[in-house]
Amino acid sequence: MSVSDTKQITKNDLVLVITMKSFIKVYLHQPRQRIVMWFQGIVPEEARMQFKGHWSAAFRYCLWSICERWILQRSNFLFFVSNAMVEHFRRKYHIWSFPPYYIMPCFNLPMNERAFAYPGKYDAPTFVYAGSLSAWQCIGQTLELWGKIQQVMPDSSFVLLTGEKEKARRLVKEYALRSVEIKYVPMEDMGDELAKYKYGLLLREDNIVNHVATPTKLNSYMSAGIIPIFSDVMEAFTKALSGVDYLLPVNGVKSVDIILKLQDMEARTITANNVRKEFEKVFLRYYSRPYYIEQIGKNINSFL
């Protein structure tokens, strides 16, 4: 049951929260409440990056770090999104013994079998970027990369799927790009739209926030049969997806490395059946809802 007010929580409830603010509110309402904290990011470091150059950056970092350490030690059960996140907390706070915890990546979609069979999907180099146009999502580097891809692959196409259409137009003009289509589709139609494309772009810079992250964008791309081009700074992906074919882990945001790997992939004969077989390996375990439900049940029950 989802609640919006701590008054709706009884003292015997097991409460799952996904933000530190929510944890603090529940704890202040009932200090003996059993609380499960799901860390989906590292807020102190994110705040320091977001407010870089502002007087409050250091203050926010220190305040959130105090809260983070306190929550890590007072949760009854913890969820982390990657082993890298666990190691980050251990190094930062010198906490070697956590409460019971479980590691599960962020994801929200099962594999869409129909998407792999979209007509001509793997014939031409079609590219897509889906999501917001925030600087931390490396949209600038993504657009720069597209300009270089187009130079070596003149028959390629690129679609920006975003709700920020006006900002997208300004950015395309700023980077003097051509052959960029800007589209918006409702979330319920996103799966059918993504099925049209061969490659999906997911670039991230080399910093601790990205080292521990597992962006859902990778899951969205792979669920639609899209070959993801993603920065290898996201440690969870490079380890969990090691040995899976039809993926393009690249060196950060360096375009030379990306272009070379992309040209190698384009030289191959790629079939929908082969891509589907490779991606099934990932969805049978790493992106498997039934698997995690079973595992979480076992872990939660042992702690209860």
C-alpha positions in Angstrom: 0.0 0.0 0.0 1.3 3.5 -0.9 0.8 6.3 1.5 1.3 10.0 1.3 1.2 10.9 5.0 3.1 9.4 8.0 -0.2 9.4 9.9 -1.4 6.5 7.6 1.5 4.3 8.9 0.9 2.0 11.9 3.7 1.1 14.3 3.7 -2.6 13.0 4.1 -1.6 9.4 7.3 -2.3 7.4 7.9 0.9 5.5 9.8 1.2 2.2 11.2 4.6 1.3 13.3 5.7 -1.7 14.4 9.1 -0.5 16.4 10.2 2.6 13.8 12.9 3.3 11.1 10.3 3.5 13.2 8.1 5.8 13.7 11.1 8.2 10.0 11.9 8.2 9.0 8.3 9.0 11.7 8.0 11.7 10.6 11.2 13.4 7.0 10.1 13.3 7.9 6.7 15.0 11.6 6.1 15.9 11.0 2.4 16.3 9.4 2.0 12.9 10.8 -0.8 10.8 12.1 1.0 7.7 13.6 -0.3 4.4 15.7 2.3 2.6 16.2 2.0 -1.2 19.3 4.0 -2.2 18.8 4.8 -5.9 21.6 7.4 -6.0 24.3 9.1 -3.9 22.6 12.4 -3.0 25.6 14.3 -1.4 27.7 13.9 -4.5 24.8 14.7 -6.8 24.0 17.9 -4.8 27.7 18.9 -4.9 27.7 18.5 -8.7 24.3 20.2 -9.2 25.3 23.3 -7.2 28.9 23.4 -8.3 30.1 27.0 -8.0 27.4 28.0 -5.6 28.2 28.8 -2.0 25.8 26.1 -0.8 27.4 23.2 -2.6 29.8 22.3 0.3 27.1 22.8 2.9 24.6 20.6 1.0 27.3 17.9 0.6 28.1 17.8 4.3 24.5 17.9 5.4 23.4 15.1 3.1 26.5 13.1 4.0 25.6 13.2 7.7 22.0 12.1 6.9 23.3 9.4 4.6 25.6 7.8 7.2 22.9 8.0 9.8 20.4 6.3 7.6 22.8 3.6 6.6 23.2 2.7 10.2 19.6 2.9 11.2 17.7 1.2 8.4 16.3 -2.3 9.1 17.0 -3.4 5.5 18.7 -1.7 2.6 18.5 -1.8 -1.2 21.4 -0.7 -3.3 21.5 -0.5 -7.1 25.1 -1.8 -7.6 28.1 -3.3 -5.9 29.9 -0.1 -6.7 27.5 1.8 -4.5 28.1 -0.5 -1.6 31.9 -0.1 -2.0 31.5 3.7 -2.2 29.6 3.8 1.1 32.2 1.5 2.7 35.1 3.7 1.6 33.4 7.0 2.4 32.1 6.2 5.8 34.4 3.3 6.9 31.3 1.2 7.6 32.2 -2.4 7.0 29.0 -4.0 8.5 25.7 -2.9 7.1 22.2 -3.9 8.1 20.8 -6.7 5.9 20.8 -5.5 2.3 20.2 -6.6 -1.3 21.6 -5.3 -4.6 19.2 -4.8 -7.6 19.7 -2.5 -10.6 17.1 0.1 -11.6 14.9 -1.1 -14.4 11.2 -0.9 -15.4 10.5 -2.9 -18.6 10.5 -6.6 -19.6 11.9 -7.6 -23.0 9.5 -6.7 -25.9 9.8 -9.7 -28.3 8.0 -7.8 -31.0 10.4 -5.0 -31.1 13.3 -7.2 -32.4 11.2 -8.0 -35.5 10.5 -4.4 -36.6 11.0 -4.4 -40.4 14.5 -3.3 -41.4 15.5 -2.5 -37.8 19.1 -3.7 -38.1 19.7 -2.8 -41.8 20.6 0.9 -41.5 22.4 2.9 -38.8 19.5 4.6 -37.1 20.2 6.3 -33.8 18.0 7.4 -30.9 18.4 9.3 -27.7 15.4 9.1 -25.3 15.0 11.3 -22.3 15.6 14.7 -20.8 18.2 17.2 -22.1 19.9 17.9 -18.8 23.7 18.6 -18.9 24.4 15.8 -16.5 23.0 13.3 -19.0 25.7 14.5 -21.4 23.4 15.8 -24.1 26.1 18.1 -25.3 28.6 15.3 -25.8 25.8 13.2 -27.4 25.1 15.9 -30.0 28.8 16.4 -30.7 29.1 12.6 -31.2 26.2 12.6 -33.6 27.9 15.2 -35.7 31.0 13.0 -36.0 29.0 9.9 -36.7 27.3 11.6 -39.5 30.6 12.5 -41.1 31.7 8.8 -41.3 28.2 7.4 -41.8 26.3 9.8 -44.1 23.4 7.4 -44.5 22.7 7.4 -40.7 19.8 9.1 -39.0 19.2 10.4 -35.5 16.0 11.0 -33.5 15.8 12.9 -30.2 12.8 11.6 -28.2 12.1 14.2 -25.6 9.4 16.3 -24.1 11.7 19.3 -24.2 11.2 20.0 -27.9 12.0 23.7 -27.9 15.2 23.2 -26.0 16.1 20.4 -28.4 15.7 22.7 -31.4 17.9 25.3 -29.8 20.6 22.7 -29.1 20.5 21.3 -32.6 20.9 24.8 -34.0 23.7 25.6 -31.5 25.7 22.5 -32.5 24.9 23.2 -36.2 23.6 19.7 -36.8 21.5 18.4 -39.7 19.3 15.3 -40.2 18.1 15.4 -36.6 14.5 14.6 -36.0 12.9 15.8 -32.8 9.9 13.9 -31.5 7.8 13.4 -28.5 5.6 10.4 -27.8 3.5 9.6 -24.7 5.1 7.1 -22.3 2.5 4.4 -23.2 3.7 4.6 -26.8 7.4 4.7 -26.0 8.0 0.9 -26.5 6.5 0.9 -30.0 8.6 4.0 -30.9 11.9 2.7 -29.6 11.3 -0.5 -31.6 12.2 1.4 -34.8 15.8 2.1 -34.0 19.1 0.2 -34.1 21.3 2.1 -31.7 20.6 4.0 -28.5 22.9 6.5 -26.9 23.7 6.6 -23.2 26.8 8.6 -22.5 28.0 9.6 -19.0 31.1 11.4 -17.6 33.7 9.7 -15.4 32.7 10.6 -11.9 31.5 8.8 -8.7 27.8 9.5 -9.3 28.0 7.6 -12.6 30.3 4.9 -11.3 27.6 3.7 -8.9 24.5 4.3 -11.1 22.3 1.9 -13.2 20.2 4.3 -15.4 16.9 2.8 -16.5 17.6 4.1 -20.0 19.8 1.0 -20.7 16.9 -1.2 -19.8 14.6 0.8 -22.0 16.9 0.5 -25.0 17.6 -3.2 -24.6 13.9 -4.1 -24.0 13.2 -2.6 -27.4 16.0 -4.6 -29.1 18.2 -1.5 -29.4 22.0 -1.9 -29.4 23.1 0.4 -26.6 26.2 2.6 -26.9 27.0 3.3 -23.2 29.9 4.7 -21.3 31.9 2.1 -19.4 32.2 4.3 -16.4 29.0 2.8 -15.2 30.7 -0.1 -13.4 27.6 -2.2 -12.8 26.8 -2.5 -16.5 30.4 -3.3 -17.6 30.5 -6.2 -15.0 26.9 -7.5 -15.3 26.9 -7.4 -19.1 30.4 -8.7 -19.7 30.3 -11.4 -22.4 26.9 -10.3 -23.9 27.2 -9.5 -27.6 25.6 -6.6 -29.5 26.5 -4.1 -26.8 28.9 -1.1 -27.3 30.5 -0.2 -24.0 32.8 2.8 -24.8 35.5 4.8 -23.1 33.5 7.5 -21.3 32.4 10.1 -23.8 35.5 9.9 -26.1 34.2 10.0 -29.7 37.2 8.3 -31.3 36.7 5.1 -29.3 33.0 5.2 -30.0 33.3 5.7 -33.8 35.8 2.9 -34.1 33.6 0.4 -32.2 30.6 1.6 -34.1 32.3 1.0 -37.4 33.3 -2.5 -36.3 29.6 -3.2 -35.4 28.4 -1.9 -38.7 30.7 -4.2 -40.6 28.9 -7.2 -39.1 25.8 -9.0 -40.3 23.3 -8.5 -37.5 20.0 -10.4 -37.4 17.1 -9.9 -35.1 17.2 -13.5 -33.9 20.9 -13.2 -32.8 20.3 -9.9 -30.9 17.3 -11.4 -29.2 19.2 -14.5 -28.0 21.9 -12.3 -26.6 19.6 -9.9 -24.8 17.6 -12.8 -23.4 20.6 -13.7 -21.3 20.3 -10.3 -19.6 16.6 -10.4 -19.1 16.6 -13.9 -17.6 18.6 -12.6 -14.7 19.9 -9.0 -14.5 16.6 -7.5 -15.7 14.2 -10.2 -14.4 11.3 -9.1 -12.3 10.3 -12.7 -11.2 14.0 -13.4 -10.2 14.2 -10.4 -8.0 10.7 -10.9 -6.4 11.8 -14.4 -5.4 15.2 -13.3 -4.1 13.9 -10.3 -2.3 11.2 -12.5 -0.7 13.9 -14.8 0.6 16.1 -12.0 2.0 13.2 -10.0 3.5 11.7 -13.1 5.2 15.1 -14.1 6.7 15.4 -10.6 8.3 11.7 -10.5 9.5 
